[in-house]
Amino acid sequence: MLNNIGLPGILLIAIVVLVLFGRGKISNLMGEVGKGITAFKKGVSDGSKDIEDEKADKARDVTPEDEKTKV
């Protein structure tokens, strides 16, 4: 059903949305969407950095527990 829309259908939908909501509300909405995407990307990169840091700490300390207590 949606594979038959084409360019004229998309333009018609865009014009109807613009008329219903107005340019100001749409620009505010897109700004909020952009902020949300930025926050999501930052959260993903922070999470992956934390995981890499934990792996690096574990890889750095390979001494068995018995050896640590003797030193």
C-alpha positions, 0 to 999 in steps of 0.5 A: 500500500505505501509503496505506491505513494511516490513523490506527488503523494509525499509532497501532498502529505507534506503540504497538508501537515504544514497547513495543519500545524504551521511552520513554527510548530514543525520547526520546534518539533524538528529541533526537539527531535535533533536534540533527542538524537544527539542525546541518544548518540552521546549516551551510546558512545558513553556506554560503549566507552565505559565498557571498553574501559572495563575491558581494558582494566580487566586486561591490564590486571592479569595477576592471579589472586594468590600472587596479589596477596603475596606481594 
